[in-house]
Amino acid sequence: MMDKLCQYCSGLVSLQPSLEASNVDRSRTVDHQPNVEVLLQSAKDCSLCKAIQEFWSLDALLKRFPDIKEENFGSLELSFDLHEPRSFDSGASWRLLVGYIHAPWHAFMMTFKLTITTCLLNSKVSQSSLWGGNDSSMEEKCAIIKSWFTECVSHHAECTPPTHQYPRRLVEMGTDGTNLRLVDTTKHEIGEKVRYATLSYCWGPMRPLATTKDNVELFSNSIPVEFLPRTFHESVAIIQQLGIRYIWIDSLCIIQDDLDDWTREAARMKDVYAGSSITVSASDARDSTQGCFVDNHIFDSRGTHIAQLSIVTPNDDLGLLVRVHEGDIRRRAETSVLSTRGWNLQEQLLSHRVVHCMLPEIHWKCHRNYNIESGLCFSGREVMRFWSNSMPAEATTSELHEIWCHWMEDYSQRNFTVTKDRINALAGIVQYYGQRTGHKHVLACWEETMMTELLWTRTGKLIDPSLALSGIPSWSWLSRTGEVYFDFWHRVTGTKYLDKVDHTNLVEASVTWTGEPMVSDLGATSLIVEGPIRQFRLRVDPKGRDYSQPYMNVGDEEPDFSKHPIPWRCAGQFDLEQEREDDMFTCLLVRSVTSSVKDAVYSLQETFLLLLPDPSSQDEAYRRVGIAMFRGNQTEFGSAERKRIRLI
């Protein structure tokens, strides 16, 4: 039975797509239903309108616009942008639809994205189980992975792992994939130039089968296959199809109750994943028992909703299959369960080839291509900007630092079972970035870009202080266990400016460790800076606390809403609490920017740290307690004294 479409949706899916790859996403506004009420009415007959309205709900809108009444829901205005359609040799094509829900009485809007994938009914890819409305079998998925892997090994020189020493241990499998044992590569138990794979997965609340001091000798002879969790079983089956005999799995290849072994191997994560021929990611599994290919009945489909339609275009001569995905399908892996795990970032970042085992379809990423089981194949360069874990070879120094900021913002949102691992899991990333840039590392910051990294802002909810890392200095974003952004008011909000000036400079920075950096205990830290300092009384205004960065009153000022709907000239955020009883702060001006917007209401933004003196210190030592920003047309730090201080 064919699905029906309204005139607008029919036009979306029947547009002639381009075969030409592009590094720039071009989009244009397209005609569609004008408001929510009309779209809901159309959804009774149009299958695509129905799919669109299923991606947002009244609850979501009420959260975005708390003052909306249910009876006003239908009057919310809609607009749509369509990114330039693309078609591929497989017969599949891609479209990205961006929808905007406007509340006329608000300056804000709610945005949602849908990926629309189509294929001709008589095309080769339409014959697959996936396009037939069924899940593809594990055998079908393995065959697809093998075709991608073979293509990459044969033709992508840039995806070849560098030759270097192997991980200390690898799991070796027999020719039938059942006889497994742990081999010690330092004892020359493997041949030269062998390939190995790596597994990226979630441990979950229970530790999977693991190597310990007691069983390491036993596992060197044979690993009991019957005790392997499902994820391990399926990853072994995948790499066996690729002709690879060795795999690195953290719980088996690191002696879990040997601190020295764990520390030594954790420091080598960069080489482990960089040397791997392929990383198998069990991206949708919450623990090692759910497998690489999670069963439908336990799969959490939030963020990946799919609608599948069969339609005929207006001329009644072109049958199409249509799949609708929530969000941009090129970023699907970023919404997976595995992407919430802290250790996973460096695993994805350092790997040359990754296959994401996800429902309903598998994805492949290498330096050349981004392939999707439904028949889409984007060039690596084309989608590079969507991969938070990519570093283009031609990137400039400033672009590399922007990538670093994105990595750390992503990392700050991830979860860790062991709090201390929040530092340990950065070791490989720090080594990689340091080798690429030559910059000097200072506790997940860099001397050369320290001013930006000092301007971190808490953006997520408050976290239980007991979960914070002990001994981390207040100036480091690692002292904040939760989501952060860097240079929020200028970089994250996309503010365009004519001039940017750093008023504070780094005088001295040093960090010592008891052993290997980032995987041992933190020793002493020292950060001395010099910049303009002035005292200000600042307090969060009750009417300004609900903004993403609360607005503050300066001194005895009170907001005057008759002059401006957002009358405050200062916004800020405390690091560890919503509000503070004390309201007098030592303020260090770090950066100012001049707006490039003609006739802007405020032409100058000044970002500064909120500091309090440390009563136990003998010198000019201060602790950071927050960050804030002045906006106006003249500096607030004209009378500031330039001082050299120590941040602790």
C-alpha positions as CSV (number, residue, x, y, z in Angstrom):
1,M,0.0,0.0,0.0
2,M,1.4,3.4,-1.0
3,D,1.6,6.3,1.5
4,K,0.0,9.6,0.6
5,L,1.8,12.9,0.7
6,C,0.7,16.5,0.7
7,Q,1.8,18.8,-2.1
8,Y,4.6,20.2,0.0
9,C,6.1,16.9,1.1
10,S,5.7,15.4,-2.4
11,G,7.8,18.3,-3.6
12,L,10.5,17.6,-1.0
13,V,11.0,14.0,-2.0
14,S,10.7,14.4,-5.7
15,L,13.3,17.2,-6.1
16,Q,16.1,16.2,-8.4
17,P,19.2,15.6,-6.2
18,S,22.7,16.5,-7.2
19,L,25.4,13.9,-7.8
20,E,28.2,16.4,-7.1
21,A,29.9,16.1,-3.7
22,S,30.2,19.4,-1.9
23,N,32.2,20.6,1.1
24,V,29.6,23.3,1.7
25,D,26.0,22.5,2.8
26,R,23.7,24.7,0.8
27,S,20.2,25.3,2.0
28,R,17.2,27.3,1.0
29,T,13.8,28.1,2.5
30,V,11.0,25.9,1.1
31,D,7.3,26.2,1.2
32,H,5.4,24.0,3.7
33,Q,2.6,24.1,6.2
34,P,2.5,27.6,7.8
35,N,1.7,26.7,11.4
36,V,1.3,23.8,13.8
37,E,-2.5,23.6,13.5
38,V,-2.4,23.2,9.7
39,L,0.4,20.7,9.8
40,L,-1.5,18.6,12.4
41,Q,-4.5,18.7,10.1
42,S,-2.4,17.6,7.1
43,A,-0.8,14.8,9.1
44,K,-4.2,13.0,9.1
45,D,-3.6,12.3,5.4
46,C,0.1,13.0,4.7
47,S,2.5,10.3,6.0
48,L,5.5,12.7,5.9
49,C,3.7,15.5,7.8
50,K,2.7,12.8,10.4
51,A,6.4,11.8,10.7
52,I,7.4,15.5,11.0
53,Q,5.0,16.2,13.9
54,E,6.1,13.0,15.7
55,F,9.6,14.6,16.2
56,W,8.3,17.3,18.5
57,S,5.7,17.4,21.2
58,L,3.6,19.8,23.2
59,D,5.8,18.9,26.3
60,A,8.9,19.9,24.4
61,L,7.4,23.2,23.3
62,L,6.1,24.0,26.8
63,K,9.6,23.4,28.1
64,R,11.0,25.8,25.5
65,F,8.2,28.4,25.9
66,P,6.8,28.0,29.5
67,D,4.1,30.6,29.0
68,I,2.5,28.9,26.0
69,K,-1.0,27.6,26.8
70,E,-2.2,24.4,25.2
71,E,-4.9,26.3,23.3
72,N,-2.2,28.5,21.7
73,F,-0.2,25.4,20.5
74,G,-1.7,25.4,17.0
75,S,-1.0,29.1,16.3
76,L,2.8,28.6,16.5
77,E,4.3,29.5,13.1
78,L,6.4,27.0,11.1
79,S,9.2,27.6,8.6
80,F,11.5,25.1,6.8
81,D,14.9,25.0,5.2
82,L,16.0,22.2,2.9
83,H,19.7,21.4,2.4
84,E,20.7,20.6,-1.2
85,P,19.6,17.0,-2.0
86,R,22.3,14.5,-2.9
87,S,22.2,11.2,-4.7
88,F,24.7,8.3,-4.7
89,D,25.8,5.5,-7.0
90,S,23.8,3.0,-4.9
91,G,20.5,4.6,-5.9
92,A,19.9,6.2,-2.6
93,S,19.5,9.9,-2.0
94,W,19.7,12.2,1.0
95,R,18.0,15.4,2.1
96,L,18.2,17.3,5.4
97,L,15.1,19.2,6.4
98,V,15.5,21.9,9.2
99,G,12.2,23.0,10.8
100,Y,11.7,26.1,13.0
101,I,8.8,26.6,15.4
102,H,8.2,30.3,16.1
103,A,6.2,31.8,18.9
104,P,5.2,35.3,17.6
105,W,5.5,36.8,21.1
106,H,9.0,35.4,21.7
107,A,12.4,36.3,20.2
108,F,13.3,32.6,20.5
109,M,12.4,29.6,18.3
110,M,12.6,25.8,18.6
111,T,14.7,24.0,15.9
112,F,14.5,20.4,14.8
113,K,16.2,18.4,12.0
114,L,15.0,15.5,9.9
115,T,17.0,13.4,7.5
116,I,15.0,12.1,4.5
117,T,16.6,9.2,2.7
118,T,15.0,7.9,-0.5
119,C,15.7,5.2,-3.1
120,L,14.0,4.1,-6.3
121,L,11.9,1.0,-6.0
122,N,13.9,-0.8,-8.8
123,S,17.3,0.2,-7.6
124,K,19.9,-2.3,-6.3
125,V,19.9,-1.0,-2.8
126,S,16.1,-1.2,-2.6
127,Q,16.4,-5.0,-2.6
128,S,18.2,-5.1,0.8
129,S,16.5,-6.2,4.0
130,L,16.9,-2.7,5.4
131,W,14.9,-1.0,2.6
132,G,12.4,-3.9,2.7
133,G,11.4,-2.8,6.1
134,N,13.3,-5.5,8.0
135,D,16.5,-5.5,10.0
136,S,19.4,-6.9,8.1
137,S,20.9,-10.1,9.6
138,M,24.3,-10.2,11.2
139,E,25.6,-12.1,8.2
140,E,24.4,-9.2,5.9
141,K,26.0,-6.6,8.1
142,C,29.3,-8.4,8.3
143,A,29.3,-8.7,4.5
144,I,28.8,-4.9,4.2
145,I,31.5,-4.2,6.8
146,K,33.9,-6.5,4.8
147,S,33.2,-4.6,1.6
148,W,33.9,-1.2,3.2
149,F,37.0,-2.6,4.9
150,T,38.4,-4.2,1.7
151,E,37.8,-0.9,-0.2
152,C,39.6,1.1,2.4
153,V,42.6,-1.2,2.8
154,S,43.0,-1.4,-1.0
155,H,42.5,2.2,-1.9
156,H,42.9,4.6,1.1
157,A,46.6,5.0,1.9
158,E,45.7,7.8,4.4
159,C,43.8,5.3,6.5
160,T,46.7,2.9,7.0
161,P,47.8,2.7,10.6
162,P,51.4,3.6,11.3
163,T,53.8,0.8,12.0
164,H,54.9,0.7,15.6
165,Q,55.0,-1.6,18.6
166,Y,52.0,-3.6,19.5
167,P,49.9,-3.4,22.7
168,R,51.4,-5.4,25.5
169,R,48.7,-8.1,25.1
170,L,46.2,-9.1,22.4
171,V,43.5,-11.7,22.2
172,E,44.4,-14.3,19.6
173,M,41.7,-16.4,17.9
174,G,42.0,-19.7,16.1
175,T,40.9,-20.2,12.5
176,D,37.4,-21.0,13.5
177,G,37.1,-18.0,15.9
178,T,36.5,-20.2,18.9
179,N,39.9,-21.0,20.3
180,L,40.9,-17.8,22.1
181,R,44.0,-17.1,24.2
182,L,45.8,-14.1,25.6
183,V,49.2,-13.5,24.0
184,D,52.1,-11.3,25.3
185,T,53.5,-9.4,22.4
186,T,56.7,-8.6,24.4
187,K,57.5,-12.3,24.3
188,H,57.3,-12.4,20.5
189,E,54.3,-14.6,20.5
190,I,53.0,-13.1,17.3
191,G,54.5,-12.6,13.9
192,E,55.7,-9.4,12.4
193,K,53.3,-7.0,10.7
194,V,50.2,-8.7,11.9
195,R,46.9,-6.7,12.0
196,Y,44.8,-6.3,15.1
197,A,41.4,-4.8,15.8
198,T,40.1,-2.9,18.8
199,L,36.8,-3.0,20.6
200,S,35.0,0.1,21.9
201,Y,32.1,-0.6,24.2
202,C,30.3,0.2,27.5
203,W,31.2,-1.9,30.5
204,G,27.9,-1.1,32.2
205,P,27.3,-1.5,35.9
206,M,28.9,-5.0,36.0
207,R,32.5,-5.7,35.0
208,P,32.7,-8.0,32.0
209,L,35.0,-11.0,31.8
210,A,38.4,-9.6,32.9
211,T,42.0,-10.6,33.2
212,T,43.4,-10.6,36.8
213,K,46.6,-11.6,38.5
214,D,44.9,-14.9,39.3
215,N,43.8,-15.9,35.8
216,V,46.3,-14.3,33.5
217,E,48.3,-17.5,33.1
218,L,45.1,-19.5,32.5
219,F,44.0,-17.0,29.8
220,S,47.4,-17.3,28.2
221,N,46.5,-20.9,27.4
222,S,42.8,-20.5,26.7
223,I,40.0,-18.0,27.4
224,P,36.8,-19.8,28.2
225,V,34.6,-18.9,25.2
226,E,31.4,-19.8,27.2
227,F,32.1,-17.0,29.6
228,L,32.6,-14.3,26.9
229,P,29.8,-11.7,27.0
230,R,27.8,-11.3,23.8
231,T,29.6,-8.1,22.7
232,F,32.9,-9.9,22.8
233,H,31.5,-12.8,20.9
234,E,30.1,-10.6,18.1
235,S,33.2,-8.4,17.8
236,V,35.3,-11.6,17.3
237,A,32.9,-12.8,14.6
238,I,33.1,-9.4,12.8
239,I,36.9,-9.3,12.7
240,Q,37.1,-13.0,11.7
241,Q,35.2,-12.1,8.6
242,L,37.8,-9.4,7.9
243,G,40.7,-11.9,8.1
244,I,42.0,-10.4,11.3
245,R,43.2,-12.8,14.0
246,Y,43.9,-10.4,16.9
247,I,41.8,-8.1,18.9
248,W,42.5,-5.7,21.8
249,I,39.7,-5.6,24.4
250,D,40.5,-3.5,27.5
251,S,39.1,-5.8,30.2
252,L,41.1,-8.8,28.8
253,C,44.3,-7.1,27.7
254,I,44.9,-5.1,30.9
255,I,45.4,-6.9,34.2
256,Q,42.5,-5.2,36.0
257,D,43.8,-5.7,39.6
258,D,47.4,-4.7,38.8
259,L,47.7,-0.9,39.2
260,D,51.2,-0.8,37.7
261,D,50.0,-2.7,34.6
262,W,46.8,-0.5,34.3
263,T,48.8,2.7,34.6
264,R,51.4,1.6,32.0
265,E,48.8,0.5,29.5
266,A,46.5,3.6,30.1
267,A,49.4,5.8,29.1
268,R,49.7,4.0,25.8
269,M,46.1,4.3,24.6
270,K,47.1,6.6,21.8
271,D,49.3,3.9,20.3
272,V,46.8,1.1,20.9
273,Y,44.0,2.7,18.9
274,A,46.2,4.5,16.4
275,G,47.8,1.2,15.5
276,S,44.5,-0.7,15.1
277,S,43.4,-1.8,11.7
278,I,39.7,-1.2,12.7
279,T,37.8,-0.3,15.8
280,V,34.5,-2.1,16.3
281,S,32.1,0.2,18.2
282,A,29.2,-1.4,20.0
283,S,27.6,2.0,19.9
284,D,24.0,1.3,21.1
285,A,24.8,-1.3,23.8
286,R,24.6,-0.2,27.4
287,D,26.8,-3.1,28.6
288,S,28.8,-6.0,27.3
289,T,25.9,-8.4,27.5
290,Q,23.8,-6.6,24.8
291,G,26.1,-7.3,21.9
292,C,27.4,-5.2,19.0
293,F,24.0,-5.5,17.3
294,V,21.5,-4.7,20.0
295,D,18.1,-6.5,19.9
296,N,15.2,-4.3,18.9
297,H,13.2,-5.0,22.1
298,I,15.9,-3.5,24.3
299,F,17.0,-0.7,21.9
300,D,16.3,2.8,23.2
301,S,15.3,4.6,20.0
302,R,15.1,8.1,21.4
303,G,17.0,10.4,19.1
304,T,17.0,7.9,16.2
305,H,13.3,7.6,15.4
306,I,12.6,6.2,12.0
307,A,9.5,6.3,9.7
308,Q,9.5,4.2,6.6
309,L,7.2,5.1,3.7
310,S,6.4,3.9,0.2
311,I,5.2,6.6,-2.2
312,V,4.6,7.4,-5.9
313,T,5.7,10.9,-7.1
314,P,3.1,13.3,-8.6
315,N,3.6,12.0,-12.1
316,D,2.7,8.5,-10.9
317,D,5.7,7.1,-12.8
318,L,8.4,7.0,-10.1
319,G,8.0,4.7,-7.1
320,L,10.1,5.6,-4.1
321,L,10.9,4.2,-0.7
322,V,11.4,6.9,2.0
323,R,13.1,6.7,5.4
324,V,12.8,9.6,7.9
325,H,15.4,9.9,10.6
326,E,15.4,12.3,13.5
327,G,18.4,14.7,13.3
328,D,21.2,14.8,10.8
329,I,22.1,11.1,10.1
330,R,25.7,12.1,9.5
331,R,25.8,12.8,13.3
332,R,23.9,9.6,14.3
333,A,26.9,8.2,16.2
334,E,27.1,11.2,18.4
335,T,23.6,10.4,19.9
336,S,24.6,6.7,20.6
337,V,24.9,5.3,24.1
338,L,28.6,4.8,23.6
339,S,29.1,8.5,22.9
340,T,28.1,9.3,26.5
341,R,31.1,7.3,27.8
342,G,34.2,9.3,28.7
343,W,36.8,6.8,27.5
344,N,35.1,6.5,24.1
345,L,36.2,10.0,22.9
346,Q,39.9,9.0,22.6
347,E,39.0,5.6,21.2
348,Q,37.0,7.3,18.4
349,L,39.5,10.1,17.9
350,L,42.6,8.0,17.6
351,S,41.2,5.2,15.4
352,H,41.8,5.3,11.6
353,R,38.7,3.2,10.8
354,V,35.6,2.8,12.9
355,V,32.5,0.7,12.2
356,H,29.6,1.9,14.4
357,C,27.3,-1.1,15.1
358,M,23.9,0.8,15.5
359,L,20.3,0.2,14.9
360,P,18.7,0.3,12.5
361,E,21.8,0.5,10.3
362,I,25.6,0.4,10.6
363,H,27.8,3.3,9.9
364,W,31.5,3.4,8.7
365,K,34.0,6.2,9.2
366,C,37.5,6.4,7.9
367,H,39.6,9.4,6.7
368,R,38.2,9.1,3.2
369,N,34.6,8.1,3.5
370,Y,31.5,8.1,5.8
371,N,29.3,5.2,4.7
372,I,25.8,4.2,5.9
373,E,24.2,0.9,5.3
374,S,21.2,2.4,3.5
375,G,23.5,3.3,0.6
376,L,24.6,6.8,1.5
377,C,28.4,7.5,1.1
378,F,29.7,10.9,2.0
379,S,33.3,11.9,1.5
380,G,35.4,12.3,4.6
381,R,36.2,15.9,3.7
382,E,32.5,16.6,3.2
383,V,31.4,15.6,6.6
384,M,34.7,16.3,8.5
385,R,33.2,19.4,10.1
386,F,30.5,17.2,11.7
387,W,32.9,14.9,13.4
388,S,33.9,16.4,16.7
389,N,36.7,13.8,16.8
390,S,38.4,14.8,13.6
391,M,41.5,16.9,12.9
392,P,42.0,17.7,9.2
393,A,45.6,17.5,8.0
394,E,45.4,21.0,6.5
395,A,43.9,22.7,9.6
396,T,45.5,25.9,10.8
397,T,46.7,26.4,14.4
398,S,43.6,28.4,15.2
399,E,41.4,25.8,13.7
400,L,43.2,23.1,15.6
401,H,42.5,25.0,18.9
402,E,38.9,25.4,17.9
403,I,38.8,21.6,17.5
404,W,40.4,21.1,20.9
405,C,37.7,23.3,22.5
406,H,35.0,21.2,20.8
407,W,36.7,18.0,22.1
408,M,36.8,19.2,25.7
409,E,33.2,20.5,25.6
410,D,32.1,17.1,24.3
411,Y,34.3,15.4,26.9
412,S,32.9,17.4,29.8
413,Q,29.4,16.1,29.1
414,R,30.5,12.4,29.2
415,N,30.0,9.9,32.1
416,F,32.6,8.0,34.1
417,T,32.0,5.2,36.5
418,V,35.3,6.1,38.3
419,T,35.6,9.8,38.9
420,K,39.4,9.8,38.7
421,D,39.2,8.4,35.1
422,R,38.1,11.9,34.0
423,I,41.8,12.8,33.9
424,N,43.2,9.4,32.9
425,A,41.0,9.1,29.8
426,L,42.5,12.3,28.4
427,A,46.1,10.9,28.2
428,G,45.9,9.7,24.6
429,I,44.1,12.8,23.4
430,V,46.7,15.1,25.1
431,Q,49.6,13.2,23.5
432,Y,47.9,13.4,20.1
433,Y,47.1,17.1,20.2
434,G,50.5,18.0,21.7
435,Q,52.4,16.1,18.9
436,R,50.3,17.7,16.2
437,T,50.7,21.3,17.5
438,G,53.9,21.3,19.5
439,H,52.0,23.1,22.3
440,K,52.9,22.7,26.0
441,H,50.3,20.9,28.0
442,V,49.0,22.2,31.4
443,L,46.3,20.1,32.9
444,A,44.0,19.7,29.9
445,C,44.9,23.3,28.8
446,W,47.8,24.6,26.7
447,E,50.2,27.5,27.5
448,E,49.9,28.9,24.0
449,T,46.1,29.2,24.3
450,M,45.7,29.6,28.1
451,M,43.5,32.7,28.0
452,T,40.7,31.0,26.1
453,E,40.9,27.9,28.3
454,L,40.7,30.1,31.5
455,L,37.4,31.4,30.1
456,W,35.4,28.2,30.7
457,T,31.7,28.5,31.7
458,R,29.5,26.0,33.4
459,T,26.5,25.5,31.2
460,G,24.9,22.3,32.5
461,K,23.1,21.6,35.7
462,L,24.8,21.7,39.1
463,I,26.7,18.5,40.0
464,D,27.0,17.0,43.4
465,P,30.3,18.5,44.8
466,S,31.2,15.0,46.2
467,L,31.7,13.9,42.6
468,A,34.3,16.5,41.9
469,L,38.0,15.6,41.4
470,S,40.0,16.3,44.5
471,G,43.2,18.4,44.3
472,I,42.3,20.1,41.0
473,P,43.0,23.9,41.0
474,S,39.9,26.1,40.7
475,W,41.1,27.7,37.4
476,S,41.0,24.4,35.5
477,W,37.8,23.3,33.9
478,L,38.5,19.8,35.2
479,S,37.6,21.2,38.7
480,R,34.0,21.3,37.4
481,T,32.5,17.8,37.0
482,G,29.9,18.6,34.3
483,E,29.2,20.4,31.0
484,V,31.4,23.4,30.2
485,Y,32.0,25.7,27.2
486,F,35.0,27.9,26.5
487,D,34.7,31.6,25.8
488,F,30.9,31.3,25.8
489,W,29.9,34.9,25.0
490,H,32.2,35.2,22.0
491,R,32.9,31.8,20.5
492,V,29.9,29.6,21.4
493,T,27.3,32.2,20.7
494,G,28.8,33.1,17.4
495,T,29.4,36.7,18.2
496,K,31.1,38.5,15.2
497,Y,33.7,41.1,16.3
498,L,36.1,43.5,14.7
499,D,38.7,43.3,17.4
500,K,39.7,40.9,20.1
501,V,42.1,41.8,22.9
502,D,43.5,39.6,25.6
503,H,44.3,41.8,28.6
504,T,45.8,39.1,30.8
505,N,49.0,37.2,30.1
506,L,50.4,34.0,31.4
507,V,53.5,34.5,33.5
508,E,54.2,31.0,34.7
509,A,52.5,27.6,34.5
510,S,53.7,24.3,35.8
511,V,52.1,20.9,36.7
512,T,53.9,17.9,38.3
513,W,52.8,14.3,38.5
514,T,53.8,11.5,40.7
515,G,54.4,9.3,37.7
516,E,53.2,9.2,34.0
517,P,51.4,12.5,33.2
518,M,47.6,12.2,33.3
519,V,47.5,8.6,34.5
520,S,49.2,9.1,37.9
521,D,48.4,11.3,40.9
522,L,48.5,15.1,40.4
523,G,51.4,16.7,42.3
524,A,52.0,20.4,42.6
525,T,50.4,23.1,40.3
526,S,51.3,26.7,39.8
527,L,49.6,29.3,37.6
528,I,50.7,32.9,37.7
529,V,49.0,35.5,35.5
530,E,49.1,39.3,35.2
531,G,46.2,41.5,34.2
532,P,43.7,44.3,35.1
533,I,42.0,43.8,38.5
534,R,39.0,45.7,39.9
535,Q,36.5,45.0,42.7
536,F,32.8,44.7,41.8
537,R,29.6,44.0,43.7
538,L,27.6,41.5,41.7
539,R,24.5,39.5,42.5
540,V,22.1,37.4,40.4
541,D,18.9,39.2,39.7
542,P,15.8,37.1,40.4
543,K,14.3,38.0,37.1
544,G,17.5,37.1,35.3
545,R,18.3,33.8,36.8
546,D,16.4,31.7,34.2
547,Y,18.6,32.7,31.3
548,S,21.2,30.2,30.1
549,Q,23.8,32.5,31.7
550,P,22.0,34.4,34.5
551,Y,22.0,38.2,34.4
552,M,23.5,40.1,37.4
553,N,23.0,43.5,39.0
554,V,26.1,45.6,39.4
555,G,26.4,47.5,42.7
556,D,23.1,49.0,43.6
557,E,21.7,49.0,40.1
558,E,18.2,47.7,39.4
559,P,17.0,46.6,36.0
560,D,14.8,49.1,34.0
561,F,12.6,47.1,31.6
562,S,11.2,50.3,30.1
563,K,14.5,50.9,28.3
564,H,15.2,47.3,27.1
565,P,13.6,43.9,27.3
566,I,16.9,42.6,28.6
567,P,18.1,45.6,30.6
568,W,21.1,44.1,32.4
569,R,24.6,44.9,31.4
570,C,26.3,42.0,33.2
571,A,25.7,38.2,32.8
572,G,27.6,35.5,34.6
573,Q,27.7,32.1,36.2
574,F,29.1,30.7,39.4
575,D,31.1,27.6,39.1
576,L,29.8,25.4,41.9
577,E,26.5,27.1,43.0
578,Q,23.6,29.0,41.5
579,E,24.0,32.0,43.8
580,R,26.4,33.2,46.5
581,E,25.7,35.1,49.7
582,D,28.9,37.2,49.3
583,D,28.6,39.7,46.5
584,M,32.0,41.5,46.4
585,F,34.5,39.9,44.0
586,T,38.0,40.5,42.7
587,C,37.5,40.6,39.0
588,L,40.3,39.8,36.5
589,L,39.7,41.2,33.0
590,V,40.8,38.4,30.6
591,R,39.4,39.3,27.2
592,S,37.4,42.1,25.4
593,V,35.8,42.1,22.0
594,T,34.4,44.9,19.9
595,S,31.3,44.1,17.9
596,S,31.3,44.2,14.1
597,V,27.5,44.7,14.0
598,K,26.7,48.2,12.7
599,D,24.7,50.3,15.2
600,A,24.8,47.6,17.8
601,V,23.2,48.5,21.1
602,Y,26.3,47.3,22.9
603,S,29.6,47.6,21.0
604,L,31.9,46.2,23.7
605,Q,32.0,42.9,25.6
606,E,34.5,42.3,28.5
607,T,34.8,38.8,29.9
608,F,36.4,38.5,33.4
609,L,36.9,35.9,36.1
610,L,35.3,36.2,39.5
611,L,37.9,35.6,42.2
612,L,38.1,35.5,46.0
613,P,41.3,35.8,47.9
614,D,42.6,32.6,49.6
615,P,42.8,33.4,53.3
616,S,45.4,30.6,53.9
617,S,47.9,32.0,51.4
618,Q,50.7,34.4,52.2
619,D,50.9,35.9,48.8
620,E,48.4,37.2,46.3
621,A,46.6,33.9,45.8
622,Y,43.0,33.7,44.6
623,R,40.5,31.0,43.9
624,R,38.2,31.2,40.9
625,V,34.4,31.1,41.8
626,G,32.8,32.1,38.5
627,I,33.0,34.0,35.3
628,A,31.0,37.0,34.0
629,M,30.7,39.5,31.1
630,F,30.0,43.2,30.9
631,R,28.4,44.6,27.8
632,G,28.3,48.3,27.0
633,N,30.0,51.0,24.9
634,Q,32.9,51.7,27.2
635,T,35.2,49.7,29.4
636,E,34.4,48.9,33.0
637,F,38.0,48.4,33.8
638,G,39.4,51.8,33.0
639,S,40.5,52.4,36.6
640,A,41.7,48.8,37.1
641,E,45.1,48.1,38.6
642,R,47.3,45.8,36.7
643,K,48.6,43.1,39.1
644,R,50.4,39.8,39.1
645,I,48.5,37.1,41.0
646,R,48.6,33.4,41.6
647,L,45.5,31.3,40.8
648,I,45.0,28.2,43.0
